[in-house]
Amino acid sequence: MRANISKEDWDAYQKRELATFEPLFARLNIVLDEKQLHTGGERYLMSGKKLVLTGTRKSDGERVVVKVSSDASGRTEIRREKEAHDLLRSLAFANDTLLSPEELHFEDTKHGTLLVTAFIEQPNVFFARPLQEQFFLALRALEAQEGFHATTYEHEQRIKKTFPVLRSDEYLKELEGFIQEIEVLRSDDTQLRTLLKRARVFLTEHSDTIDRYSPYLTHTDLAPHNMRVSDRGIFLLDYAAFHFGNKYEGWARFLNYMLIHNPELENLLAEHVRTTRGPDEYLSLRLMRVYKTAFLLEYYAKSLAHTTGDLRTLTEARIAFWTGVLSALLDGTPIAREVVASYASTRNALRTKEETARQKEFNLV
């Protein structure tokens, strides 16, 4: 996630990029969809300098996803996604457990970088499926990543050229960065600053637990917008979001997301870890949820400078909500359902029509 560009700058960036890559789209016989859901709504806050577009290949009618950038940071991210995908495809375990869209074309010139992959059709969004099916689909996606654990020097030497490798020191360093940023941006928010100091102590005191379950393959943004479910199975998207770290980092992101969108599923998955894997692994999950919540709080604090009107009001509500979540996670207490419901109602009322339409691509609301 990012929060470093205004809506006006994002719209201007889109226009420039589409003009830059138009000749390449024509050469590849790709016709872009008139409506691009992955560039609208609140997407400008998190996309960075990279466009994710959908379209159709005229030669055979195949639906495609196109990622393009002429910006240095965006190009690096697209290259890294291809490298991560290629490395994981080369590992024997990945071919059986991690499904990914087929790469159709990659081009890296002095002017820009482009990656075209097959579009994975899914008959129903994740949340339209019965709760039990959601549980087992999520478990399959999460456990698939646990299938690779960099346990030896040789493993780590092979992966670290492509993937970041995080252990407790790196997580604590990142947390410290979140804290310092928030202390500047939210200098009057005494409650949040106090909770973040508690989070620092919590992760520091249990650094051995973080290291005990590291480094595993994990997806930093595992949520329904990065998953597609088809008859062939569950496909994970955005390979640039893979790295090696604590195996519960992906779980933490997924459960934090489900806390709002499906609290029953969040509870089922948390209880699954607590009852079947034991208190130490459940502690590791809590530690990662605290870390990912601090990440969200920093992201929303940074977003404020680029929001106005209802979106600014919503961003303040998000900061208040996740501050409460952080408090509950540190105390080891459940987050009240009525608090979640109240926040979800506020969010729905403040979202734009464009953002609501974008969300329907992977959500029911």
C-alpha positions in Angstrom: 0.0 0.0 0.0 1.1 3.6 -0.6 -0.3 7.0 0.2 1.9 9.4 -1.7 -0.1 10.9 -4.6 -3.1 13.1 -5.0 -6.2 12.2 -7.0 -5.3 15.0 -9.5 -1.8 13.7 -10.0 -3.0 10.2 -10.3 -5.5 11.1 -13.1 -2.7 13.0 -14.9 -0.3 10.1 -14.5 -2.9 7.6 -15.9 -3.5 9.8 -19.0 0.3 10.0 -19.7 0.8 6.3 -19.3 -2.1 5.3 -21.5 -0.7 7.6 -24.2 2.8 6.2 -23.8 1.8 2.6 -24.1 -1.0 3.0 -26.7 1.3 2.0 -29.6 2.4 -1.1 -27.7 -1.2 -2.1 -26.9 -2.0 -1.8 -30.6 1.0 -3.9 -31.6 0.0 -6.6 -29.2 -3.6 -6.4 -30.5 -4.9 -5.6 -27.0 -8.1 -3.5 -26.6 -8.5 -2.1 -23.2 -11.9 -2.2 -21.4 -13.8 1.0 -21.5 -14.2 0.9 -17.7 -11.1 0.2 -15.7 -12.1 -0.8 -12.1 -8.5 -1.2 -11.0 -7.6 2.4 -11.5 -10.7 4.2 -10.1 -12.1 5.0 -6.6 -9.5 5.0 -3.8 -7.1 3.0 -5.9 -4.9 6.1 -6.4 -3.8 6.0 -2.8 -2.3 2.5 -3.1 -1.2 1.9 -6.7 2.1 3.7 -6.8 3.4 4.5 -10.3 2.0 1.5 -12.0 -1.3 0.8 -13.9 -3.2 -2.4 -13.7 -5.5 -2.7 -16.7 -7.9 -5.2 -18.1 -8.7 -5.8 -21.8 -9.1 -8.3 -24.6 -6.6 -9.7 -27.1 -8.2 -9.3 -30.5 -6.4 -12.2 -32.1 -8.1 -14.8 -30.0 -10.6 -13.0 -27.8 -8.7 -13.9 -24.6 -9.2 -11.7 -21.6 -6.0 -10.3 -20.2 -4.6 -8.3 -17.3 -1.9 -5.7 -18.3 0.5 -4.0 -15.9 2.5 -1.1 -17.3 4.8 1.6 -16.0 7.3 4.1 -17.4 8.2 5.2 -13.9 11.4 3.8 -12.3 9.6 2.5 -9.1 6.7 1.0 -11.0 9.0 -0.6 -13.5 11.0 -2.2 -10.7 7.8 -3.6 -9.2 6.7 -5.1 -12.4 10.2 -6.7 -13.0 10.2 -8.0 -9.5 6.7 -9.6 -10.0 8.0 -11.4 -13.1 11.2 -12.5 -11.3 9.2 -13.7 -8.3 6.8 -15.6 -10.5 9.6 -17.3 -12.5 11.5 -18.3 -9.4 8.4 -19.8 -7.7 7.5 -21.6 -10.9 10.9 -23.2 -10.9 10.4 -24.7 -7.4 8.9 -28.2 -7.6 6.5 -27.5 -4.7 5.0 -24.4 -6.2 3.7 -26.1 -9.3 1.3 -28.2 -7.3 0.3 -25.8 -4.6 0.5 -22.2 -6.0 -1.7 -21.5 -9.0 -0.9 -18.4 -10.9 -2.2 -16.7 -14.1 -0.3 -17.7 -17.3 2.2 -15.1 -18.4 1.4 -14.1 -22.0 3.9 -11.3 -22.7 6.7 -9.4 -21.0 8.5 -6.4 -22.5 11.1 -4.2 -20.8 12.5 -1.4 -23.0 14.2 1.9 -22.2 10.8 3.6 -22.3 8.7 1.3 -20.2 7.9 -2.1 -18.7 4.8 -4.2 -19.6 3.5 -7.5 -18.3 0.5 -9.3 -19.7 -1.1 -12.2 -18.0 -4.3 -14.3 -18.5 -7.4 -13.0 -16.8 -8.8 -15.6 -14.4 -12.5 -15.8 -14.7 -14.4 -16.6 -11.5 -18.1 -17.5 -11.5 -18.6 -16.0 -8.1 -16.7 -13.6 -5.8 -15.1 -15.2 -2.7 -17.8 -13.8 -0.4 -20.7 -15.2 -2.4 -19.6 -18.8 -1.4 -20.8 -20.6 1.7 -18.9 -19.8 4.9 -17.5 -23.4 5.1 -16.2 -23.1 1.5 -14.6 -19.7 2.2 -12.9 -21.3 5.3 -11.4 -24.1 3.3 -10.4 -21.9 0.4 -8.7 -19.5 2.7 -6.9 -22.3 4.5 -5.7 -23.8 1.2 -4.3 -20.4 0.1 -2.6 -19.8 3.5 -1.2 -23.3 3.9 0.1 -23.4 0.3 2.6 -20.7 1.3 3.7 -22.6 4.3 4.9 -25.4 2.0 8.2 -23.6 1.5 10.4 -22.8 4.5 13.9 -21.4 3.8 15.6 -23.7 6.4 19.1 -23.9 5.0 21.8 -21.5 3.9 21.4 -22.8 0.3 17.7 -22.1 0.3 18.2 -18.6 1.5 21.0 -17.8 -0.9 18.8 -18.8 -3.7 15.7 -16.8 -2.7 17.2 -13.6 -1.3 18.3 -12.4 -4.7 14.6 -12.1 -5.6 12.7 -11.9 -2.3 13.1 -9.8 0.8 13.8 -12.1 3.8 12.3 -10.8 7.1 13.0 -11.9 10.7 12.3 -10.2 14.0 15.0 -7.5 13.5 13.5 -6.5 10.2 9.9 -6.5 11.5 11.0 -4.4 14.5 12.8 -2.0 12.2 9.7 -1.6 10.0 7.5 -1.1 13.1 9.8 1.6 14.3 9.4 3.4 11.0 5.6 3.2 11.3 5.9 4.7 14.8 8.2 7.5 13.9 6.0 8.5 10.9 2.8 8.4 13.0 4.4 10.4 15.8 5.0 13.2 13.2 1.6 12.9 11.5 -0.5 12.3 14.6 1.4 14.2 17.2 -1.8 15.0 19.2 -3.1 11.4 19.1 -1.9 10.4 22.6 -3.9 7.1 22.6 -2.5 5.9 19.3 1.1 6.9 20.2 0.8 5.0 23.6 -0.5 1.9 21.9 2.3 1.9 19.3 4.8 2.0 22.1 3.1 -1.0 23.6 3.3 -2.7 20.2 7.0 -2.1 20.1 7.4 -3.7 23.6 5.1 -6.6 22.6 7.1 -7.5 19.4 10.5 -6.9 21.2 9.6 -9.2 24.1 8.5 -12.0 21.7 11.1 -11.7 19.0 12.1 -15.3 19.6 8.5 -16.3 18.6 8.7 -14.3 15.4 11.9 -15.9 14.5 10.7 -19.4 15.3 8.2 -19.2 12.5 10.4 -17.4 10.0 11.3 -17.3 7.2 8.4 -18.8 5.2 6.9 -17.8 2.0 4.2 -15.3 2.7 2.0 -12.8 0.8 2.0 -9.3 2.2 -1.4 -8.4 0.8 -3.4 -11.6 0.9 -7.1 -10.6 0.5 -9.9 -11.3 -2.0 -8.7 -8.7 -4.5 -5.5 -10.7 -4.8 -7.3 -14.1 -5.1 -9.4 -15.6 -7.9 -11.3 -18.8 -7.5 -12.1 -20.9 -10.6 -12.9 -24.5 -11.4 -9.1 -25.2 -11.4 -8.6 -23.9 -7.9 -7.5 -20.8 -6.1 -5.1 -18.4 -7.9 -2.9 -16.0 -6.0 -2.2 -12.7 -7.7 0.4 -9.9 -7.4 3.6 -12.0 -7.0 5.5 -8.7 -6.2 3.8 -9.0 -2.8 5.5 -12.3 -1.9 8.5 -12.3 0.4 9.9 -14.6 3.0 9.0 -13.8 6.6 7.0 -14.9 9.5 4.5 -17.5 8.2 1.6 -15.7 10.0 2.1 -12.4 8.2 -0.2 -13.5 5.4 -2.6 -14.9 7.9 -2.6 -11.6 9.8 -3.4 -9.5 6.7 -6.2 -11.9 5.8 -7.7 -12.0 9.2 -7.5 -8.2 9.6 -9.4 -7.9 6.3 -12.0 -10.4 7.3 -12.6 -8.7 10.6 -14.5 -6.1 8.7 -15.8 -8.1 5.7 -16.6 -11.4 7.3 -16.2 -11.5 11.1 -17.4 -15.1 11.3 -14.6 -16.3 8.9 -12.1 -14.2 10.9 -13.1 -15.9 14.1 -13.1 -19.4 12.5 -9.5 -19.0 11.2 -8.2 -17.5 14.4 -9.8 -20.3 16.4 -8.3 -22.9 14.0 -4.8 -21.6 14.8 -5.5 -21.4 18.6 -7.0 -24.9 18.9 -5.1 -26.9 16.4 -1.7 -25.3 16.4 -1.3 -24.3 20.0 -0.6 -21.1 22.1 2.8 -20.4 20.7 1.6 -20.3 17.1 -1.4 -18.3 18.1 0.9 -15.8 19.8 2.8 -15.5 16.5 -0.4 -14.7 14.7 -1.2 -12.0 17.3 2.2 -10.5 16.9 1.8 -10.3 13.1 -1.7 -8.9 13.4 -0.3 -6.1 15.7 2.4 -5.5 13.1 0.0 -5.4 10.2 -2.4 -3.1 12.1 0.4 -0.7 12.7 1.2 -0.8 9.0 -2.5 0.1 8.2 -2.4 3.0 10.7 0.6 4.5 9.2 -0.9 4.1 5.7 -4.1 5.9 6.7 -2.2 8.6 8.6 -0.2 9.3 5.4 -3.3 9.1 3.3 -4.9 12.1 5.1 -2.8 14.6 3.2 -4.2 13.4 -0.1 -7.9 13.2 0.9 -10.8 15.7 1.1 -14.5 15.7 1.9 -16.1 12.3 2.7 -12.9 10.4 2.0 -11.0 12.5 4.6 -13.8 11.8 7.1 -13.7 8.1 6.2 -9.9 8.1 6.6 -10.3 9.6 10.1 -12.9 6.9 10.9 -10.5 4.2 9.7 -7.7 5.5 12.0 -10.1 5.5 14.9 -11.3 2.0 14.1 -7.8 0.4 13.7 -6.6 2.2 16.8 -9.4 0.3 18.7 -8.3 -3.0 16.9 -4.7 -2.4 18.0 -5.8 -2.0 21.6 -7.8 -5.2 21.5 -5.0 -7.2 19.9 -2.5 -6.0 22.5 -4.9 -6.8 25.3 -5.7 -10.2 23.8 -9.5 -9.5 23.8 -12.0 -9.8 21.0 -13.1 -6.8 18.9 -16.8 -6.1 19.7 -19.0 -7.0 16.7 -21.1 -3.9 17.2 -17.9 -1.8 16.8 -17.1 -3.5 13.5 -20.7 -3.1 12.3 -20.8 0.6 13.2 -17.5 1.2 11.3 -18.7 -0.8 8.3 -21.9 1.3 8.2 -19.9 4.5 8.3 -17.6 3.3 5.6 -20.4 2.3 3.2 -22.1 5.7 3.7 -18.9 7.7 2.9 -17.6 5.7 -0.1 -18.0 7.2 -3.5 -20.1 5.4 -6.2 -16.9 4.7 -8.1 -15.2 3.0 -5.1 -18.4 1.0 -4.4 -18.3 -0.2 -8.0 -14.6 -1.2 -7.7 -15.2 -3.1 -4.5 -18.0 -5.2 -6.2 -15.3 -6.8 -8.4 -14.3 -8.9 -5.3 -16.8 -8.1 -2.6 -20.5 -8.3 -2.1 -20.7 -4.6 -0.9 
